[in-house]
């Protein structure tokens, strides 16, 4: 495939999945040693993050509690990570970028298929021009809040409300759906770089993108063609994931490098300090480290500030001098 065609395919993926869908879909479970579940465990029991933390805890137990006794030991974590490493590594005992890429594609296959199926409305195994246009039309209309046929990027921190967007793209809340998706859309569809996407620009670009992905020119994209779309769309993300593991930058990930990020898993999540991780640790417990100490000091200062001042006792005459 020519470089220009690869670029077109990659851009088509953004349009296929929609500006708000790409960031979350692209974070398919990569074969690194720091899954989302472990990150979510850090929020367990903390107010609005409680549900997300509980999901992270549940997934961590599914992944690491191999004997299903309700207890995660560091030995269990290490054994799972070693097994995962061996499944990815080649015969030379290290993980190369191609090994990592292959494993990533395998782990993200389910999400890729579901993304394709969302576009394949009639379930015939291909996404036609009509289906693609219908999906992209829905995306454009969803972003064009005031229906004036133009999209502009929302200012930083600006929240577009229904009926009050003044032509600005809808901006979903949360880190995954921030301004980055809007910026990517502007880069791809703002042809004359005047800071807005007209309906004519949108139609022109999407037609070109679909033609670039439709390798056989039959006005449809099959799942096989979509695999290339999926790979190209996530190529940069896969490379960054590999580089995070490749600590010494020698283009090879050793078992030691692969295991480094979970080597203290139990220590990080063992809130009651009993040497293992159990469901009791998902409850709000003590937070350790310098940050927690500073937080405790701040709370202590606030508590002292709230204490009522004690009245000063007057000096009695017989106590003077």
C-alpha positions, 0 to 999 in steps of 0.5 A: 500500500502506498504511503498516501493511501496509508494516510488516507486509510488512517484518516478514514478510521477517525471518521469511521469511529467518530471523534468521540469514539476514537480515543476510547476505542484506541485504548484497547487492552495493549499487552503492556504490564499496566492495564487500565484495571490496575490504574482504576484500583487507585480510586477504589473507595474514593467518592465519585471514583468508587464505582470505577475503582470497584471495576478495577479491583474486580478485573485485577482479581480476575487477572491475578487471583489465579487460585481464586481464594480471594487473595492476591499475592505478589507471587501470583502477580509475578507469575501472571506477568511472566506467563504473559511475557512468554506468550508475547516474546519471540524465540529469542526471549525478548519482545520486539516491536513486531511481537508487541504489535501482533499481541496488541492486534490479537488483544484488540480484535474483539473491539475492532470487530465490534467497531466494524459491526457498528458501521455495518448496519445490515450485517452483510460483512461490508461497510458500504458508502451509504452506511459510511455516509450515514455514520459520518452524517450522524457524527457531524450533526451531533457536533454541529449543535446549532445546525448552521452547517459549520464546526469550530473548535471550542475554546479551552475550558468552554462547555457547549450546551445544547442550543447554545453552541454557536457553531462550536463542536460539542465537547464531552466531559472527561480526559478521554473526550477533551479538546484532543478529538476536536483538534484531530478533526480540525486537522483532517477536515479543515481544508482551507485552515480557516479554523472551521469545517464547513459541510462542503469540506466535510463531504469532500474529505470523507469521500476521498478517505473512503475511496482511499480505504476501498482498495478494490473500488467496489464501494464498500470496505470489508472487515479485512480492509478494516483490519488495516484501518485499525492497525494504521489508526493505532500505529503511533499508540502501539509504538508509544506503548512499546517504548514505555516498556523498552526502558533502555531504548535498545528496541527489545523488551526483556522480562525484567523490563516487562515486569518492572511496572507490576513488581510492587503491585501488592505494596501499592494496593495493600491498604491495610498492610497485611502483605496481600491484596483482598477485597478489604483493601477496596474500602477506603483505607489509609493512604501512604506516602509523602502526598498522604502525609501532606494531606494529613497535615493540611487536614490537621491544620484545618481541624486546629483552625476550627477549634474554638479559641479558649478564653483568656483567664484574667489575672487575679489580684493576689496573683499579681507581682 
